[in-house]
């Protein structure tokens, strides 16, 4: 019933930009905190960015601060990750996650591949 569908991944050269989208359905989107994670081959999945339910607060991993921006449009049930100044170390599968903290409900998207070449 609940579905998170990601899009916007692709291949770019160092310094390029991508905008990831995650469209949610089957849940009351405005009540969920949203997060972006990434996982590179052979590495653990790590938190990249998070945004509160109303979008008033955000948080970022130190490695992406000043380069990535997380945002959301609750009217469209969509969370975004704008990625600028991409580096090869940003190469990973990027996943979105929805969390209803009060009830510990968590949902994951299917992931979208981001590849950054030197």
C-alpha positions in Angstrom: 0.0 0.0 0.0 2.7 2.5 1.0 5.1 3.2 -1.8 8.1 5.5 -2.3 9.2 5.8 -5.9 12.6 7.4 -6.6 13.8 9.0 -9.8 16.4 11.4 -11.1 19.6 9.3 -10.7 22.1 9.0 -13.5 25.7 9.4 -14.6 27.6 12.8 -14.5 31.1 14.0 -14.4 32.8 15.5 -11.4 31.3 18.9 -10.7 28.0 18.1 -12.2 24.5 18.2 -10.7 21.5 15.9 -10.2 18.1 16.3 -8.6 16.7 13.3 -7.0 12.9 12.9 -6.4 11.0 10.5 -4.2 7.2 10.4 -4.7 5.2 9.0 -1.8 1.8 7.4 -1.9 -0.4 5.4 0.5 0.5 7.5 3.6 -0.2 11.0 5.0 3.0 12.5 3.7 2.9 15.7 5.8 3.1 13.7 9.0 6.4 12.0 8.1 10.0 13.0 8.5 11.9 12.2 5.3 15.5 11.2 4.8 18.0 10.4 2.1 20.5 7.6 2.5 23.1 6.2 0.2 25.1 3.0 -0.1 28.2 2.5 -2.1 29.5 -0.9 -3.1 31.1 -2.7 -0.2 30.2 0.1 2.3 27.5 0.6 4.9 24.4 2.5 4.2 24.8 6.1 5.5 22.5 9.0 6.2 22.9 11.8 3.8 20.2 14.3 4.7 16.9 14.7 6.7 14.0 17.1 6.8 11.2 17.5 9.3 7.6 17.0 8.5 6.8 20.6 7.7 10.2 21.3 6.2 11.3 23.8 8.8 14.5 22.0 9.8 17.1 20.0 7.9 20.3 18.1 8.7 23.2 17.0 6.5 26.1 14.7 6.7 29.3 16.7 6.9 30.6 15.4 3.6 27.7 16.9 1.6 27.1 20.2 3.5 27.2 23.2 1.2 26.7 20.9 -1.8 23.4 19.1 -1.3 20.0 20.5 -0.4 17.0 18.5 0.8 13.5 19.9 0.4 9.9 18.7 0.3 6.6 19.7 -1.3 3.9 18.3 0.9 1.2 19.3 -1.7 2.9 17.0 -4.2 3.9 14.3 -1.6 7.5 14.5 -2.8 10.9 15.0 -1.2 13.9 16.1 -3.2 17.7 16.0 -3.0 19.5 18.6 -5.1 23.1 17.5 -5.5 25.6 20.0 -6.8 29.4 19.9 -7.2 29.3 16.1 -7.3 32.4 14.1 -6.6 33.3 10.5 -7.4 32.9 9.6 -3.7 29.2 10.5 -4.1 28.7 7.5 -6.3 26.2 5.2 -4.6 22.6 4.0 -4.7 20.5 6.7 -3.0 17.4 5.7 -1.0 14.6 7.8 0.5 13.0 6.8 3.8 9.8 8.0 5.5 9.5 7.9 9.3 6.5 8.4 11.5 8.4 8.9 14.7 5.5 8.7 17.0 4.6 5.2 15.9 8.0 4.0 14.7 6.7 3.4 11.2 9.4 3.3 8.6 9.2 2.9 4.8 12.0 2.7 2.2 12.2 3.5 -1.4 13.7 1.2 -4.0 16.8 3.3 -4.6 18.2 5.1 -7.6 21.8 4.9 -8.9 24.1 7.9 -8.9 27.4 7.6 -10.7 30.0 10.4 -10.7 33.0 9.9 -13.0 36.3 11.8 -12.6 
